[in-house]
């Protein structure tokens, strides 16, 4: 039987004693990440009944769960991830890498042209612990999300994208400010203090 390292044992103890993990389990959410989105949505009224929402890097599905609840029966949630995701009632899921044309086309087939109200991205790479490796990977995913949002959002649409502070961060922020009327950064309470993650909120896409 493989023995756990001391560090993995500490992580497990911290994880299961985490109040957000406990709350997520009690309320039926798929992960504690839901509370990051919930806090930002509560402050910014990001998701509204009837919205069309595209959730990138959706697995295991907590953000899609929340979005489905917020947009209601008149809205739509399309989710995608390289990883598989257990079905969620009312959520349309495309498994695959959206950088591939075939996968991208499948996503586009599910949303009206220029008809997405909100793009969500909680995408992050598998972290190695080496900043020189992790930061470029993280920024690449954030850049992909921002680029895709610019291609599918309707005028006035919004995007919420996980970002990591470091090399490339200021350039991404500047790119968002060129295309959106309002750009803000959030560090939600449910985001662990030691994590460099933040969330870039870009609202009111301009088509000029």
CORCOR-V708865 format. One line per field, one symbol per residue. ss: DSSP state (@ for helix, = for strand, . for the rest). phi: phi as a letter, one per 20 degrees, with the letter a starting at -180 (. if undefined). burial: # if it has 9 or more other ideal C-beta (glycine too) atoms within 8 Angstrom, else .. A space follows every 50 residues. Layout:
ss->???
phi->???
burial->???
//
This chain:
ss->.....@@@@@@@@@@@@.@@@@@@@@@......@@@@@@@@@@@...... .=====.....@@@@@@@@@@....======.........=====..... @@@@@@@@@@.....======.........@@@@@@@@@@@@@@@@@@@@ @@============....@@@@@@@@@@@=======..........==== =====...
phi->.fefffffffffffffefffffffffenefafggfffgfffffdlfdcgn fdcddemffepfffgffgffemfeeccdcbafefbfgcgndeddeqeffe gffgfffffecfglceebddbdfbffeendgfefffffffffffffffgf edffgnfccccfccfqgnffffffffffdcfcccdccfgfeggffffbce dddmfeef
burial->........#..#.....#.#####....#.###########..#.###.. ########..########.##...#######...#..#..#.####.#.. ..##.###.##...##########.........######.######.### .###..########.#.##..##.##..##..#.##.#.##.....#### #####...
//
